[in-house]
Amino acid sequence: MSNRPLPILSRRAVLAGCAAAAVSSSGGFAQADGAQAAVKAGPVFSPSGPDAERYGAAENYPIKDPGLSHQPGNPLSPKYRVGAFSHFDEIFPVHRIARATTPWQFKRTPAELRYTYKGQPSSVADYLSRNPVTGLLIARDDEILFEHYQYGRTDRDRLMSQSMAKTITGLLIGIATGDGAIRSVDDTAETYVAGLNGTEYGNTPLRALLHMSSGVDFGEERDNGRDLDRLWIDMVRGGRFFNKGTVGSMAQFNRRIAPPGTRFYYASVEADVLGAVLRAAVDTSMSDYLHDKVWAPIGMEADATWMVDAQGHEVAHGFFNAVLRDYARLGRLLAHDGAWGNRQIVPAQWMIDATTVRTSDGYLAPGKATHDFGYGYLMWLLPWGQRQFALFGALGQRICVDPVSKLVMVHTAVEQTAEIWTLWNAAVAQLGQR
């Protein structure tokens, strides 16, 4: 797979496209005299967004901070987030996941959504006017109901996943298990990765890694993320002074503070351990495996990219990049419990196991794993009664899934927002029934 950055629609073309107001389901711009229903249902582009100056509008949303040459493109300042989050594969080396030869197409159906937030009547337009969202798409099975972009982003931009990539890693583990390349989630990581022999992560069952309950000390949520920074420096930067390699960067965290499978503790490195297991088990890159098993079979419309570390391995805990509609296709696959038409892409039982909590794993339930949410196999479990789940990424990246109604919401942003859950629950209540 090529690591060379791929061409992106120019900003001049973006702004010209914003004036068109809507595009067809194939991505081409609609004629101004097109049917009113198509205008309502088609993608809507805005060259601006709430608090646009804070996010770099005056400089046309710059892609990277020149003051961070030691960490190129790390968008610590809000000014660089819009640009960096939509051009991450121009900043860091990536592997490419090629689009399908024949894309599967959504239909488009205009819809309305009304809800109350802080005592005020609200709509999707109101939500966008007060939240720094780069892309919002709501689909019901094969119908796109809303598709909106802000800050000059378009349906051609590959938008960064942040930690939503962890769930993709988990799905690939599920597929490899279904294929027999991984025998059991009760195997330990060292069964597949020789470099982890004799380490605490090596001695951890895959099930505990999938649940982020290894019991190995990794200080991601304390000390200002010190251990995550250490992992980043050693794994991603590499080079002359940081040459531990991919597996060595993970193996250095080698102090167990709890038995496996007894407590949830969010640790990005556990997805990286699983990524190493996957590569060893299937003997190919994560990007190639994703292409062959998911991206091509379900008809993705655009190339995706995945950032790689200093040894050329995908960073399994984050930094995947795809267009919004392809994230929606992924969400639709999950809404159908891994099935795509008459083909089972992800084993159905894996999907059930990944999104429910066993009686023996009560510590993972919503309200137990965290104050609000539960945790499955690298998947967040939502707390509102029926089985719902989501992919989470820092600063507002979300894919929410309701398998009962087949409703999917894709949300990319540059800040977290609490209002997203009001919007999601209203969407399920109002749009979940045909």
N, C-alpha and C positions, 0 to 999 in steps of 0.2 A: 504494500500500500504506500502511496506517495505521501510524504510529509509536507509537501509544498502547499502553502496557502492557496485556497481556491478563489476564483473571481467573485466579487460581490457587486451587486447593483450599485452604481455610483450615487452619491448624495444628490446630484443634479437630477438624475432620473427619478429618485425617490420623491423629490419635491414636485416634479412634474406629475408624478403619479398621484400624489395627494390631491391634486386639483381634480382628478377624475372621479373621485368620491366612491367608486365601486369597481370591482373587477369580476370577471367570470369565474366559475368554479375551477377552470383549468389554470387560473393565474393570469390570463391575459386581460388587459383593461377593457371594460365594457364600453359600448358606445353611449354617448350622452342621451340618446333617445331610446335606450333600452327599456324593457318592461319595468314598471314600478316595483314589482315584487323582487326582481333581480337586484335592483338598487338597494332595497332594504336588506336583503339577505347577503349580498356580496360583501367582501372585505371593505372596511372603511379605514381610511388612512388620515392621520392628522400630523402635520409637521411640527406640532408642539405638544404640550402636556402640562399638567400641574407643576408649578414651580420650575419651569423649564430652564431658567437662568442658573439655578442651583446645579443642574445636571449638564451644563456645558453648552446650552443653545447658542450663546454668543460666539462660540468657537466651532459651531457646526458639529457639536458632540464629539470632541477629540477622542481618539482611540486609546492612547496610553499616556501616562504621566511621565514626562521627560525627567522629572526629579527622582524617579525610582529605577534608575538604570541597573541597580543590583537585583531588583525584582521586576523585570519589565512587564508592564501591563497589569500589575496587581492593583486593582482599582480601590485603593484605600480611601481616596477622596471621591465624594459623590460626583464631582465634575466629570470624572472619567468613566462612570459606570455604564451609561447608555452606550457609549462608543465601544468600550471594552467588552461588554456583555453580548454585543452583536457582532464582534469581530475578534473573538478570542483566538480563533484559528489563524489569525494574521499576526498574533503576538507570540504564541508558543508553538512548538512543533506538534504535529497531529498525525494520526492515521485517518484515512478517509474510508467511509462506508458508502459504497456506490449505490445510487438510487436504483429502483426496480426498472427493468426494461419497459414494462407496461404499468403505469401507476394505477392504483385503485382510486376511484373518484368518489368523493362525497356528493350527495345532493345538497340543495340549499332550500331552506324553508324559513321565511321571515317569522319572527316571534316577538312577543312583548314580555317584559319581566318587570314587575313592580314590587317594591318592598318598603318597609319602614326602617330607617336607621337613625338612632338618637332622636326619635320622635318626629322625624321628617320623612315625607313620602319621597321615594327614590326610585331611580331607574338605572339601567346599565350606563346610560350617558352620564348620570349624576355620579355613579361610582367612578367612572373614568376621569371625571372632572376634578376629583379630589384625591385620587390615588396615583402614584407614579408608576403606572403600568405601561410596559412596552408592547405587550400583546395579550389579548384576551379572546379566547375561542370557547364557545359552548356548543356542544354537539349532542344530539340524541340518536344513538345508534349510527345510522348512515346519513343523518341530516345535520348540516351545520345550521345553527340557529342564530348565532352572533359570531362575528369575526372582526375585531378592531385592533388597530395599531396606533401608537402615539410616538412622539419625539422623532418623527421622520423614519421610523422603522417600517419595514414592509414584509410581505409574505415571501420575499426572497432571502431575507436575513436569517442566518442560523443563530438562534438565540441560545445562550448558555444555560445548561441545566443546573449548575452548582451540584448539590448532593443528590438531585434526582437521579444522577448516574448510578448511585448505589443500588437503586431498585433494578436498573437494567442489569447490573452485575448479578443480582439475586435471581433474575429471570434466566440468565444464561446458565447459572448453576443448576436451576431446575430443569432446563432443557438437557444439559449434560447428564443429569441424573436419570432422566427419562430415556436417554440414549444408551445408558449403561456405562458411559465413560467415567462417571462417578458412581461408585457402588451404593453408597449410603451416606446420608447426612450424619450418621452416627460415627463415621470414620473420622479420624483425626487429620489435621492439616498435614502432618509430617508423612502420612500415608502416601501423599502425592508430591510433596515438595521436600526433596532431600535436604535442602539448605536449612530447613526448619527443624531437623532432627535434634532432639535434646533441648529444645527451647519451650517456653511456656505456650507460645502461640502454636508451635508444632504439636503440642500435647493437648490441644483444644479441639473438641468435636466440631464439625462443620455446622451442626444445628446451633450450637452456642454462638458461633461467629455470625451466622445469619440473624440471630436474635440480639446481637450486640450484648451478649452476656457471658463473654469469655472469662471474666474475673481477672484479666491481666490489667495492670495499672497503666492507663494511658490518659494523661491529663489534658484532654481536649477542652473540657468545660471548667477548668480552673487555671490559675497562674497565667491568665490572659492567653490561653491556648498554646502554652509553651511547647508541649509535646507535638502538637500539630505543626507548629513552625519548624521544629526539629526534623520531623518526618519530611516536610516539604524541602528543606535545605538538603538533606541527605539523599532523598529519592529523586527529586526533580532537578535540582541544580547539578548534583554530581560533580564531575570534574576532578581536578588535581587534588583539591583539599577535602572534598566531600565524596569519597569513592567507596562507600559501603555497598553500593549496588542495591537493586530493588529488594531482594530478600533480606539482605543484611540490614537495610534501613528499617524493616519491620521487626526483625529478630532482636534488635537492640532493646526493645521494650520487653523486659524479661522478668518482671516481678509480679507474681500472682497475689492478689489481695482478697479473692473470693473464689469458691469452687465454681466451675463452669455451670451455666444454666441455673443460676440462683438469683441473679439481680441484673436489671437493665442498666447499662452505663454507656452512653453514646460515645463511640470511638471510631472515627473514620478509618483508622488503620485496619480495622477488622474486615472492611470491604476489600482493602488491598491484599490482605492475606487470602481472601477468597478468590481474588483475581489471579494470584499466583497459582492457587490450586486449579483453577479453570484452565489456565494456559498449559499446565503440566498434564492435565487429564485429557485434553482434546488435541494437544500438540499443534496448536495454531494460535494466532493472535486473537484477542477478544474482538477486535474490529472485524476480522474475517469471519469469525464464528457468528457474530451478530448479523453480518450481511447474509450469510448463507442460511441461517436458521430463522431470522425474523425480517430483516429489512427488505430483502428481495421477495420472500414468499407473501408478505401482506401488501406489497405494492406501494412502497414509499416513493414519493414524488421527487425528492431531492437528495443529493448527497448529504451525509452527515459527517461530522469529524469528532475525534476523541483525542484529547491531549495525551501525550506520551511523556514518560520520565526520561532520565538521562541514559537509560539502557534501551530505550525505544519501546517500553511496555506501557500499555494504557494505564492511566491513573484511575484505578477502579472506583475510587471514592468520589470522583467529580469530573467536571469540565468536559462534558459531552455537549455537542452543539448540533441543533437541528432546526428546521423551519417549523412554524407553529402547527401546520396541518399534519405534519408527520408525528409530532408529539400527540396530536389528537388521534391519529391512527393507532399509535401505541396504546393510548387510553382505551380505545374501542376494543382492542385485543384483550386487554385486562377485563373490561366490562363483560366480555363473553367468556370469562374464565379460561383464557388462553386459546380459544377456538377462533378460526377465521373461515367462515363458510363451513364447508365440510371437512376442513383440515384442522387437526389439533396441533397448534404450534408449541404451546407450553402445556405440559401435562395438567389435566384438569384437577387431579388430586393435589398436585403441587400448588396450584392457585388457591385451593381451599385451605391447605396447610399454611400457606404464606399469609393469609388474610384472616385467620381465626386463631383463637387462643385455646390451647388444650387446658383441661382442668388442672393438670399438673403444673402449668405455666402461668398461674394466676398473676404473677408479678409483672406480666407483659400486658395485662388488660388496660383499656382506657381508664385513666385516673390512677393507675398503679405505675405503669412504666414512666409516665410523666403526669403532671397535674391534670392535663386534659386528654392526652392521646395515648393509644396503645401502640404496640410494635409487633410486627410479624416477621417475615423473612425479608429484611431490609425494606420494609414497607410500613408506613404509618397507618394505624387503625383509627378511624374516626368514631366519636363517642355517641352518635345519635341513633341508638337502637339497632336498626337493621344493618346488615354488613355493608359498610362503606370503607373505602381506604384511599390513600393518597401517596403520591411521591412528593417529598419536601426538598427544597433547596434554599440555601441562605438568601436573604434579601428578597423574599417574595416569590420564588419559583415554586409552582405547584401544578400537579395534575391530579384532579379529584375524580373519583370513580364511584358510581352507584350501579352495581350489577343488576339490581332489580329493574330499574327503568332504562338501563343502558345509557345513562346521562354521564357525560364527561366534560370537565372544565379544565382548560389549559390556561395558565396564568403566568406570565413572565413580567418581572418588575425590577426596580432598583432599590426598593425599600420593602420591609415587612408592612403588612396592614392587617389589623384585626377585623376590618369590615368584610374581608373576603369570606368569612364563615357565614355572615348574614346573607351575603349574595349567594353562596352555594346552597344553603338551606332553602332559600326562596326559590332557587332554580329547581331543586329537586321537587319541592312541593307544587310548583306551578307548571313546570315543563316536563316533569317525569311521566306524565300520562299523555298519550296521543289524543 
